[in-house]
Amino acid sequence: MRQLSEFLVGRRAFIAGSAALLASAPWGSSSSEADEVIDTTSGKMRGYRERSICVFKGIPYGEPVSGGGRFLPPAPFKPRPGVFDATQYGPVCPQLSKTSQAQSEDCLVLNIWTPGCERDRKRPVMVQIHGGGFRTGSGAIRSGEGLDMALAQDVVVVNINHRLGPLGYLYLGDVLGGEYGTGNAGNLDLVLALRWIRDNIAEFGGDPSCVTVFGVSGGGKKISHLLAMPSAHGLFHRAVVMSGALSTAIERPSASAYTERVLAKLGLDETNAASLVNTSVEALLRAVAELTAAGQDPEGGYGGGGGPQPLVDGHSLPGHPGDLVASGSSAHVPVMIGSTLDEPIAGYQGSEGLQKLETMNETQIRARLADGPFVRLGDRTDEVIAHYRTVWPDISPGALMVRIETAGSWRHLVNVLADRKASAHAAPTWVYVMTYAGGTPNGPRGASHSTDIPLVMGNPEYATDVSPTPWFAESVNVAEMSRIMSDTWCSFARTGVPDSKLLPSWPAYTQDKRETMLLDLEPSVVLDPFKDSSVFPGVAL
């Protein structure tokens, strides 16, 4: 604690001097008549038109967070003179996974696609929060672009970059104190972006009182937390949690113990922890990766992706998301929650992987289900297999294993969060399972993890960007399935009810009936379709 002042630039001094960090940012002094120039709280933004859609990329919503801003809560971006050239994607948060965009700590940018910038139009606003756990990803991937959704559905689409991994979620409150009292900087970035949207989206033809957040995988997990964060209250009005329901966060002792392991990896300890502010990003990322490889991720974390994760810090997140949702933290927000039918099949990439899956025998699946990466059934393994064999009597052992892993992991978390939300007896909840498997009857098939987001966005041709399932892009009926998914999400955004004309009537979820929409080329509502609660009781995790 005593050494902190030796290493840190004061918060006010840092923000005041941030212009130097932006010296290479694309600010100009003029615009052509063909440009779309919008005045925002971040300054004047110049976009462009593509297929009649106005596009703005890389809009800064927060001040730089490198240097003295590292690990701290974000501050709103202050406008600079001139016009910002918002025609190229901004940087993504540094990560070890390969990205086609430049990486930088100063990654607090967002992208907008709108049919028009008429202030009086008040279109629904669809805010996509990207996946990748809490460690990787960005809003600048082809499958997540909003052009086709904006064009087909007459909505304003926004996606967001924010801090990830140790830059977004490393907890330093017990070693540095003060402004470092939260380890949830990455989620606070999202809150700041939502505030920017509230204050500016009308200039882009959007309705600030009709904002829907939606996201798959890690995006859904972040939304699960936003539903419980007091600072996010009132910033969005509907939510869709896709294959990412999460009712828990890590506890402070676990977060502190993990921070000690990170420090030790870097040759530091509590006495010189302030040196983290000057540690290279590469070293930070490598330390986290080495801990994950050694099985030393935070205790109580959700798993996927590993590394630092949001915690119950008593401030930005006062309790576990499931508990707060059940007590009414998001009582006014209607929610859709769901998953796909065959989530982990994406892990079996290529013909050899799929062949291995299809040739697995009963002994092999028992071993994996008893103690595997997604479920650990132990002495309940035979009971659970027998239950789901009655649901799907004709599929191979490998395919059955994938569906049991989905039921015991992704769908169980959906059921837990849906039960917690429904127990608040306030705004309704709708539950779905995307059963559309793509492919051809005699070829590879499977409703894999993250295959739903390209369909929702109207970008099925880019399905393999987020999920290694080439059979989706090659499916004969994929365009029709994409139309069903996109229209369902956008109808929910407009009215708060998923009342798409392409669906049968969809009743809200109740704990006793477990009404579930099976999303396929012929959608249907089924009550408790897989009887999951008989083998995976819906207790809070």
C-alpha positions as CSV (number, residue, x, y, z in Angstrom):
1,M,0.0,0.0,0.0
2,R,2.8,2.4,0.9
3,Q,4.5,2.1,-2.5
4,L,1.4,2.8,-4.6
5,S,2.1,6.5,-5.1
6,E,5.6,5.7,-6.4
7,F,4.1,3.8,-9.4
8,L,0.8,5.4,-10.2
9,V,-0.1,8.6,-12.0
10,G,-3.0,10.3,-10.3
11,R,-6.4,9.6,-11.8
12,R,-7.1,13.2,-12.6
13,A,-3.6,13.8,-14.0
14,F,-3.9,10.7,-16.1
15,I,-7.2,11.7,-17.7
16,A,-6.0,15.3,-18.2
17,G,-2.9,14.0,-20.0
18,S,-4.7,11.3,-22.1
19,A,-4.6,13.5,-25.2
20,A,-1.0,12.4,-25.7
21,L,-2.1,8.8,-25.8
22,L,-4.6,9.6,-28.5
23,A,-2.2,11.6,-30.7
24,S,-2.5,8.9,-33.4
25,A,-6.3,8.6,-33.2
26,P,-8.2,9.3,-36.4
27,W,-9.3,12.9,-35.7
28,G,-9.8,15.2,-38.6
29,S,-11.0,18.7,-39.3
30,S,-13.4,18.3,-42.3
31,S,-16.0,15.9,-43.8
32,S,-17.4,15.3,-47.2
33,E,-21.1,15.6,-48.1
34,A,-21.3,11.9,-48.5
35,D,-20.2,11.3,-44.9
36,E,-22.6,10.7,-42.0
37,V,-21.4,13.0,-39.2
38,I,-23.2,12.8,-35.8
39,D,-22.5,14.9,-32.7
40,T,-22.2,12.8,-29.6
41,T,-20.9,13.2,-26.0
42,S,-17.6,11.8,-27.3
43,G,-17.4,14.4,-30.0
44,K,-18.3,14.5,-33.7
45,M,-18.3,11.0,-35.3
46,R,-17.9,10.4,-39.1
47,G,-19.4,7.2,-40.4
48,Y,-20.3,5.8,-43.8
49,R,-23.1,4.1,-45.7
50,E,-23.2,0.5,-46.7
51,R,-26.3,-1.0,-48.5
52,S,-28.3,2.0,-47.1
53,I,-27.2,1.3,-43.5
54,C,-25.3,4.0,-41.7
55,V,-22.2,2.4,-40.1
56,F,-20.0,3.9,-37.3
57,K,-17.0,1.8,-36.0
58,G,-14.6,2.3,-33.2
59,I,-16.5,5.1,-31.4
60,P,-14.7,5.8,-28.1
61,Y,-17.0,5.6,-25.1
62,G,-14.3,5.6,-22.4
63,E,-11.0,7.4,-21.7
64,P,-7.8,5.4,-22.2
65,V,-7.3,2.8,-19.5
66,S,-3.6,2.1,-20.0
67,G,-0.9,3.5,-17.8
68,G,-2.4,4.9,-14.6
69,G,-5.8,3.8,-15.7
70,R,-5.0,0.1,-15.7
71,F,-7.3,-2.0,-13.4
72,L,-9.4,1.1,-12.5
73,P,-13.0,1.7,-13.2
74,P,-13.5,3.5,-16.5
75,A,-14.2,7.2,-17.1
76,P,-16.4,8.7,-19.8
77,F,-14.6,9.8,-22.9
78,K,-14.2,13.5,-23.3
79,P,-14.7,15.0,-26.7
80,R,-11.7,16.2,-28.7
81,P,-11.6,18.9,-31.3
82,G,-12.4,18.0,-34.9
83,V,-14.3,15.0,-36.4
84,F,-13.4,11.4,-35.4
85,D,-13.1,9.0,-38.4
86,A,-15.5,6.2,-37.2
87,T,-15.1,4.1,-40.3
88,Q,-12.7,1.4,-39.0
89,Y,-13.0,-1.0,-36.1
90,G,-11.1,0.1,-33.0
91,P,-8.7,-2.0,-31.0
92,V,-9.6,-5.2,-29.1
93,C,-8.5,-5.9,-25.6
94,P,-5.1,-7.7,-25.6
95,Q,-5.5,-11.5,-25.6
96,L,-3.3,-14.5,-26.5
97,S,-5.9,-15.8,-29.0
98,K,-5.4,-14.6,-32.6
99,T,-7.4,-11.6,-33.8
100,S,-7.5,-9.8,-37.1
101,Q,-7.8,-6.4,-35.3
102,A,-5.1,-4.4,-33.6
103,Q,-4.9,-5.1,-29.8
104,S,-4.6,-2.4,-27.2
105,E,-5.4,-1.8,-23.6
106,D,-7.2,1.4,-24.8
107,C,-10.1,-0.7,-26.2
108,L,-13.2,1.0,-24.9
109,V,-14.9,1.4,-28.3
110,L,-18.3,0.5,-29.7
111,N,-19.8,0.0,-33.2
112,I,-23.2,1.0,-34.5
113,W,-25.3,0.0,-37.5
114,T,-28.5,2.0,-38.1
115,P,-31.0,2.3,-40.9
116,G,-30.9,6.0,-40.4
117,C,-30.0,8.8,-38.1
118,E,-33.4,10.5,-37.8
119,R,-33.8,11.4,-34.2
120,D,-37.6,10.9,-34.2
121,R,-37.6,7.3,-35.5
122,K,-36.9,5.7,-32.1
123,R,-36.0,2.2,-33.4
124,P,-35.4,-0.7,-30.9
125,V,-31.7,-0.9,-30.0
126,M,-30.0,-4.3,-30.0
127,V,-26.8,-4.3,-28.0
128,Q,-24.7,-7.4,-28.6
129,I,-22.2,-8.3,-25.9
130,H,-19.5,-10.6,-27.4
131,G,-18.6,-14.1,-26.2
132,G,-15.2,-15.6,-25.3
133,G,-15.7,-16.1,-21.6
134,F,-14.2,-13.3,-19.6
135,R,-10.9,-13.7,-21.3
136,T,-11.1,-13.4,-25.1
137,G,-13.3,-12.1,-28.0
138,S,-14.3,-8.8,-29.6
139,G,-17.2,-7.0,-31.2
140,A,-15.3,-6.9,-34.5
141,I,-15.9,-10.3,-36.1
142,R,-17.9,-11.0,-39.2
143,S,-20.5,-13.2,-37.5
144,G,-21.4,-10.4,-35.1
145,E,-21.7,-7.5,-37.6
146,G,-25.0,-5.7,-37.4
147,L,-25.5,-4.8,-41.0
148,D,-27.9,-7.5,-42.0
149,M,-29.9,-7.3,-38.8
150,A,-30.3,-3.6,-39.1
151,L,-31.3,-3.9,-42.8
152,A,-33.8,-6.7,-42.4
153,Q,-35.3,-5.8,-39.0
154,D,-35.2,-2.0,-38.9
155,V,-33.4,-1.9,-35.6
156,V,-30.2,-0.1,-34.4
157,V,-27.4,-2.6,-33.7
158,V,-24.5,-1.9,-31.3
159,N,-21.6,-4.1,-30.2
160,I,-19.0,-3.3,-27.7
161,N,-15.3,-3.9,-26.9
162,H,-14.2,-3.9,-23.3
163,R,-11.4,-5.0,-21.0
164,L,-10.9,-8.8,-20.6
165,G,-8.7,-11.2,-18.7
166,P,-6.4,-9.7,-16.0
167,L,-7.0,-6.2,-17.4
168,G,-10.7,-6.5,-16.8
169,Y,-11.1,-8.8,-13.9
170,L,-8.0,-9.1,-11.7
171,Y,-9.0,-8.2,-8.2
172,L,-6.4,-5.9,-6.4
173,G,-8.6,-4.6,-3.6
174,D,-6.8,-6.5,-0.9
175,V,-3.3,-5.5,-2.0
176,L,-3.8,-2.0,-3.4
177,G,-7.1,-0.9,-1.9
178,G,-8.8,2.5,-2.7
179,E,-10.0,2.7,-6.3
180,Y,-8.9,-0.9,-6.8
181,G,-11.7,-2.2,-4.6
182,T,-13.5,-3.8,-7.5
183,G,-12.2,-6.6,-9.7
184,N,-15.1,-6.1,-12.1
185,A,-13.6,-3.3,-14.3
186,G,-14.5,-5.2,-17.5
187,N,-18.2,-5.3,-16.5
188,L,-18.1,-1.7,-15.4
189,D,-16.8,-0.9,-18.9
190,L,-20.1,-2.5,-20.2
191,V,-22.1,-0.3,-17.8
192,L,-20.3,2.8,-19.1
193,A,-21.0,1.8,-22.7
194,L,-24.7,1.3,-21.9
195,R,-24.7,4.8,-20.4
196,W,-23.2,6.1,-23.6
197,I,-25.9,4.4,-25.5
198,R,-28.6,5.9,-23.3
199,D,-27.2,9.4,-23.8
200,N,-26.4,9.2,-27.5
201,I,-28.4,6.5,-29.3
202,A,-31.3,8.8,-30.2
203,E,-28.9,10.7,-32.5
204,F,-28.5,7.4,-34.4
205,G,-32.3,6.8,-34.8
206,G,-32.5,4.6,-31.7
207,D,-34.9,4.6,-28.7
208,P,-33.0,4.9,-25.5
209,S,-36.0,3.6,-23.6
210,C,-36.1,0.4,-25.7
211,V,-32.6,-1.2,-25.3
212,T,-32.1,-5.0,-25.4
213,V,-28.8,-6.6,-24.4
214,F,-28.1,-10.1,-25.9
215,G,-25.0,-12.3,-26.1
216,V,-23.8,-15.8,-26.4
217,S,-21.5,-17.8,-24.1
218,G,-19.3,-15.3,-22.2
219,G,-21.7,-12.5,-23.5
220,G,-24.6,-14.3,-21.8
221,K,-22.5,-14.6,-18.6
222,K,-21.8,-10.9,-18.6
223,I,-25.5,-10.2,-19.1
224,S,-26.3,-12.5,-16.2
225,H,-24.1,-10.2,-14.0
226,L,-25.5,-7.0,-15.5
227,L,-29.0,-8.2,-14.4
228,A,-27.7,-8.1,-10.8
229,M,-25.5,-4.9,-10.9
230,P,-27.0,-1.8,-9.3
231,S,-25.1,0.5,-11.7
232,A,-26.7,-1.2,-14.7
233,H,-30.3,-0.6,-13.4
234,G,-32.4,1.1,-16.0
235,L,-29.8,1.1,-18.7
236,F,-31.4,-1.8,-20.6
237,H,-35.0,-3.0,-20.8
238,R,-34.9,-6.6,-22.1
239,A,-32.2,-9.2,-22.0
240,V,-31.4,-12.4,-23.9
241,V,-28.9,-14.8,-22.2
242,M,-27.7,-17.3,-24.9
243,S,-25.8,-20.4,-23.7
244,G,-24.3,-18.4,-20.9
245,A,-26.6,-18.4,-17.9
246,L,-24.6,-17.9,-14.7
247,S,-26.0,-17.5,-11.2
248,T,-22.7,-17.2,-9.4
249,A,-19.5,-15.1,-9.1
250,I,-16.3,-15.9,-7.3
251,E,-15.9,-14.9,-3.7
252,R,-13.4,-12.3,-2.6
253,P,-11.1,-14.7,-0.7
254,S,-10.9,-16.8,-3.9
255,A,-10.2,-13.7,-6.0
256,S,-7.4,-12.6,-3.6
257,A,-5.8,-16.0,-3.5
258,Y,-5.8,-16.0,-7.3
259,T,-4.2,-12.6,-7.4
260,E,-1.4,-13.9,-5.1
261,R,-0.7,-16.7,-7.6
262,V,-0.5,-14.1,-10.4
263,L,1.9,-12.0,-8.4
264,A,4.1,-15.0,-7.6
265,K,4.2,-15.9,-11.3
266,L,5.5,-12.5,-12.0
267,G,8.0,-12.5,-9.2
268,L,6.0,-10.0,-7.1
269,D,4.2,-10.1,-3.8
270,E,2.0,-7.9,-1.7
271,T,4.8,-5.5,-0.9
272,N,5.4,-4.5,-4.5
273,A,2.1,-5.4,-6.1
274,A,1.8,-1.8,-7.4
275,S,4.4,-2.8,-10.1
276,L,1.5,-4.5,-11.9
277,V,0.6,-1.2,-13.3
278,N,3.9,-1.1,-15.2
279,T,4.1,-4.9,-16.0
280,S,4.0,-5.6,-19.7
281,V,0.6,-6.9,-21.0
282,E,2.3,-9.9,-22.5
283,A,3.8,-10.9,-19.1
284,L,0.3,-10.6,-17.5
285,L,-1.4,-12.7,-20.1
286,R,1.3,-15.3,-20.0
287,A,1.1,-15.6,-16.2
288,V,-2.6,-16.1,-16.4
289,A,-2.3,-18.7,-19.2
290,E,0.4,-20.6,-17.2
291,L,-1.9,-20.7,-14.1
292,T,-4.8,-22.0,-16.3
293,A,-2.5,-24.7,-17.8
294,A,-1.5,-25.7,-14.2
295,G,-5.1,-26.0,-13.1
296,Q,-4.8,-23.0,-10.8
297,D,-7.8,-20.8,-12.0
298,P,-9.9,-19.1,-9.3
299,E,-11.8,-21.4,-7.0
300,G,-15.5,-21.2,-7.6
301,G,-15.1,-19.9,-11.1
302,Y,-17.4,-21.1,-13.9
303,G,-14.6,-22.7,-15.9
304,G,-15.0,-21.8,-19.5
305,G,-11.9,-20.0,-20.7
306,G,-10.4,-19.7,-17.2
307,G,-8.4,-16.8,-15.8
308,P,-9.8,-13.9,-13.7
309,Q,-13.5,-13.7,-13.4
310,P,-16.1,-11.3,-11.8
311,L,-16.4,-11.4,-8.1
312,V,-18.8,-10.5,-5.4
313,D,-17.0,-7.3,-4.3
314,G,-19.9,-5.9,-2.3
315,H,-20.0,-2.7,-4.4
316,S,-20.4,-3.2,-8.2
317,L,-21.7,-6.7,-7.5
318,P,-23.2,-6.9,-4.0
319,G,-24.1,-10.6,-4.1
320,H,-24.3,-13.6,-6.4
321,P,-26.3,-12.9,-9.5
322,G,-28.8,-15.6,-9.0
323,D,-29.6,-14.5,-5.5
324,L,-30.0,-10.8,-6.5
325,V,-32.1,-11.7,-9.5
326,A,-34.4,-13.8,-7.3
327,S,-34.7,-10.9,-4.9
328,G,-35.8,-8.6,-7.7
329,S,-32.7,-6.8,-8.9
330,S,-34.0,-7.0,-12.5
331,A,-37.7,-7.2,-11.7
332,H,-38.6,-4.8,-14.5
333,V,-36.6,-6.6,-17.2
334,P,-38.2,-9.4,-19.2
335,V,-35.6,-12.1,-20.1
336,M,-35.1,-14.8,-22.7
337,I,-32.8,-17.6,-21.6
338,G,-31.7,-20.6,-23.5
339,S,-29.0,-22.8,-25.1
340,T,-28.5,-25.1,-28.0
341,L,-29.1,-28.8,-28.0
342,D,-25.6,-30.1,-28.7
343,E,-23.4,-27.5,-27.1
344,P,-19.9,-29.2,-26.9
345,I,-20.1,-30.8,-30.4
346,A,-18.0,-27.9,-31.6
347,G,-15.1,-29.5,-29.9
348,Y,-15.1,-32.3,-32.4
349,Q,-13.6,-30.4,-35.3
350,G,-13.3,-31.9,-38.8
351,S,-14.2,-35.3,-40.1
352,E,-11.8,-37.2,-37.8
353,G,-13.2,-35.6,-34.7
354,L,-16.8,-36.3,-35.7
355,Q,-15.9,-39.8,-36.6
356,K,-14.3,-40.3,-33.2
357,L,-17.5,-39.0,-31.6
358,E,-19.7,-41.3,-33.6
359,T,-17.6,-44.4,-32.9
360,M,-17.5,-43.9,-29.1
361,N,-18.9,-46.8,-27.2
362,E,-20.9,-47.0,-23.9
363,T,-17.8,-47.7,-21.8
364,Q,-16.0,-44.6,-23.2
365,I,-19.0,-42.3,-22.6
366,R,-19.5,-43.6,-19.1
367,A,-15.9,-42.8,-18.3
368,R,-16.1,-39.2,-19.6
369,L,-19.5,-38.5,-18.0
370,A,-18.4,-39.9,-14.7
371,D,-15.4,-37.4,-14.5
372,G,-15.2,-35.2,-17.5
373,P,-14.8,-31.5,-18.5
374,F,-18.5,-30.6,-18.5
375,V,-20.1,-33.0,-16.0
376,R,-18.9,-35.2,-13.2
377,L,-21.7,-37.7,-12.5
378,G,-19.7,-40.2,-10.4
379,D,-21.9,-43.0,-9.2
380,R,-24.9,-41.4,-10.8
381,T,-23.6,-42.0,-14.3
382,D,-25.7,-45.0,-15.2
383,E,-28.9,-43.4,-13.8
384,V,-28.4,-40.2,-15.9
385,I,-27.5,-42.2,-19.1
386,A,-30.7,-44.3,-18.6
387,H,-32.8,-41.2,-18.2
388,Y,-31.7,-39.6,-21.4
389,R,-31.7,-42.8,-23.3
390,T,-35.5,-42.8,-22.9
391,V,-35.5,-39.3,-24.3
392,W,-33.3,-40.1,-27.3
393,P,-33.4,-43.9,-27.8
394,D,-32.0,-44.0,-31.4
395,I,-28.9,-41.8,-31.3
396,S,-25.3,-43.0,-31.0
397,P,-23.5,-43.2,-27.6
398,G,-21.3,-40.3,-28.6
399,A,-24.2,-38.1,-29.6
400,L,-26.0,-39.0,-26.4
401,M,-23.0,-38.1,-24.4
402,V,-22.9,-34.6,-26.0
403,R,-26.6,-34.1,-25.1
404,I,-26.0,-35.2,-21.5
405,E,-23.1,-32.8,-21.2
406,T,-25.3,-30.0,-22.5
407,A,-28.1,-30.9,-20.1
408,G,-25.8,-31.1,-17.0
409,S,-23.9,-27.9,-17.8
410,W,-25.3,-25.3,-20.1
411,R,-29.0,-26.2,-19.8
412,H,-28.8,-26.8,-16.1
413,L,-27.5,-23.3,-15.7
414,V,-30.3,-22.0,-17.9
415,N,-32.8,-23.8,-15.7
416,V,-31.3,-22.5,-12.5
417,L,-31.3,-18.8,-13.7
418,A,-34.8,-19.2,-15.2
419,D,-36.1,-20.5,-11.8
420,R,-34.4,-17.7,-9.9
421,K,-35.8,-15.1,-12.3
422,A,-39.3,-16.6,-12.3
423,S,-39.3,-16.8,-8.5
424,A,-39.2,-12.9,-8.4
425,H,-42.8,-12.9,-9.7
426,A,-42.1,-9.8,-11.8
427,A,-41.2,-9.3,-15.5
428,P,-41.6,-12.6,-17.3
429,T,-39.0,-15.1,-18.5
430,W,-39.0,-17.2,-21.6
431,V,-36.9,-20.4,-22.0
432,Y,-35.8,-21.9,-25.3
433,V,-33.6,-24.6,-26.7
434,M,-32.3,-24.3,-30.3
435,T,-32.6,-27.8,-31.7
436,Y,-31.9,-26.8,-35.3
437,A,-28.9,-29.1,-36.2
438,G,-28.1,-27.8,-39.7
439,G,-26.2,-30.0,-42.1
440,T,-27.8,-32.8,-44.1
441,P,-29.5,-36.0,-42.9
442,N,-26.5,-38.1,-44.0
443,G,-23.8,-35.7,-43.1
444,P,-22.4,-33.9,-40.0
445,R,-25.1,-32.3,-37.8
446,G,-25.5,-30.7,-34.4
447,A,-26.8,-27.6,-32.7
448,S,-23.4,-26.6,-31.4
449,H,-22.3,-23.9,-29.0
450,S,-22.3,-20.4,-30.5
451,T,-24.0,-21.5,-33.8
452,D,-27.0,-19.4,-32.7
453,I,-25.5,-16.0,-32.8
454,P,-24.7,-15.9,-36.5
455,L,-28.3,-16.9,-37.1
456,V,-29.7,-14.2,-34.9
457,M,-27.4,-11.6,-36.5
458,G,-28.4,-12.7,-40.0
459,N,-24.9,-13.8,-40.8
460,P,-25.2,-17.6,-41.1
461,E,-22.4,-17.7,-43.8
462,Y,-20.0,-16.8,-41.1
463,A,-21.0,-19.4,-38.6
464,T,-17.6,-21.0,-38.5
465,D,-16.0,-17.8,-37.3
466,V,-17.3,-18.5,-33.8
467,S,-18.0,-22.3,-33.9
468,P,-16.1,-24.9,-35.9
469,T,-19.3,-26.3,-37.5
470,P,-19.0,-26.0,-41.3
471,W,-22.2,-27.9,-41.7
472,F,-24.2,-24.8,-40.6
473,A,-23.0,-22.6,-43.5
474,E,-23.7,-25.4,-45.9
475,S,-27.2,-26.2,-44.7
476,V,-29.9,-25.9,-47.3
477,N,-32.4,-24.3,-44.9
478,V,-30.0,-22.1,-42.9
479,A,-31.3,-18.8,-44.3
480,E,-34.8,-19.7,-43.2
481,M,-33.6,-20.7,-39.7
482,S,-31.7,-17.4,-39.5
483,R,-34.9,-15.5,-40.4
484,I,-36.8,-17.3,-37.6
485,M,-34.1,-16.6,-35.0
486,S,-33.5,-12.9,-36.0
487,D,-37.2,-12.1,-36.1
488,T,-37.8,-13.8,-32.7
489,W,-35.0,-11.8,-31.1
490,C,-36.1,-8.5,-32.7
491,S,-39.8,-9.0,-31.9
492,F,-38.8,-9.5,-28.3
493,A,-36.7,-6.2,-28.5
494,R,-39.7,-4.3,-29.8
495,T,-42.4,-5.4,-27.4
496,G,-40.7,-7.3,-24.5
497,V,-42.6,-10.4,-25.7
498,P,-41.1,-12.9,-28.2
499,D,-44.3,-12.8,-30.4
500,S,-42.7,-13.3,-33.8
501,K,-45.2,-14.2,-36.5
502,L,-42.9,-17.1,-37.4
503,L,-43.5,-18.8,-34.0
504,P,-46.4,-20.5,-32.4
505,S,-47.7,-18.7,-29.2
506,W,-44.9,-18.8,-26.6
507,P,-46.1,-18.8,-23.0
508,A,-43.8,-17.4,-20.3
509,Y,-41.8,-19.8,-18.2
510,T,-43.1,-21.1,-14.9
511,Q,-41.3,-23.3,-12.4
512,D,-44.1,-25.9,-12.3
513,K,-44.6,-26.3,-16.1
514,R,-41.2,-25.4,-17.5
515,E,-42.6,-24.1,-20.8
516,T,-39.8,-24.3,-23.4
517,M,-39.7,-23.2,-27.0
518,L,-37.8,-25.6,-29.2
519,L,-36.4,-23.4,-32.0
520,D,-36.2,-25.2,-35.3
521,L,-37.6,-24.9,-38.8
522,E,-40.9,-26.0,-37.2
523,P,-40.8,-24.4,-33.8
524,S,-42.9,-25.8,-31.0
525,V,-43.6,-25.3,-27.3
526,V,-43.1,-28.3,-25.0
527,L,-43.6,-28.6,-21.3
528,D,-40.4,-29.7,-19.5
529,P,-39.2,-31.3,-22.8
530,F,-36.2,-33.3,-21.4
531,K,-37.3,-33.8,-17.8
532,D,-33.9,-32.4,-16.8
533,S,-34.9,-31.6,-13.2
534,S,-35.3,-35.3,-12.4
535,V,-31.6,-35.9,-12.7
536,F,-30.2,-32.3,-12.4
537,P,-32.3,-30.7,-9.7
538,G,-32.6,-26.9,-10.2
539,V,-30.9,-25.8,-7.1
540,A,-28.9,-22.6,-7.0
541,L,-25.3,-23.2,-8.0
